[in-house]
Amino acid sequence: QVQVVESGGGLVQAGGSLRLSCAASGRILSINRMGWYRQAPGKQREVVAIITNYGSTNYVDSVKGRFTISRDNAKNTLYLQMNSLKPEDTAVYYCNVVANLYPYWGQGTQVTVSS
């Protein structure tokens, strides 16, 4: 079994920054793709950023140039540096880890950006 735990959410004013972390633990033989998703009230969950085990990254257009995804393979940890936050970034942010060829989700962390 693999556990995924996010941290780092909170309340921030527009223009501010937050850094999310996601730690994967348990019986991990390999981790492939890792990513951040978010779900705003009344909306479907959407992908925010993805990083492969080779370090290739992809971002949704709305966060390009503001968010940076990174990973520490030695610690099985994923990060999301979020700068220049906007009220429309308000959502629950979820970490997704493909470990042992199976996707695992964290419980989510709330990010609220006030105007």
C-alpha positions, 0 to 999 in steps of 0.5 A: 500500500502507498500513502500520499500526503499533501501539505502547504495549503492555506490562505494568501492574498492575491499576488502572494506565494505558496509552496505545496508538498506531497510525500509518498510512502509505503511499499514503493518499488517505482514512481513514474509520473507525479502531478498536481490537480485541483478542484474548485467549488462547482467545477470538475477536477483539472490537471495543474502540472505533471512531471515525469520520472525523467523530469519532463513537465507540463502545465495547464495554460492558466498557471504557466509562468507562475507555478513550478512543479518539481520532485525529489526522487530520493525522498519520493516528494513532489512540490508545487511552487505557486507565485503570483496567485490569483483568486481563480487559483482557489481550489482544493489541490490534490497530489497524484502519484503513479507508483508501482504502475498504479495511481494514488491520490492524496486527501487534498489541501485547500488553497484560498486566494483572497482579492 
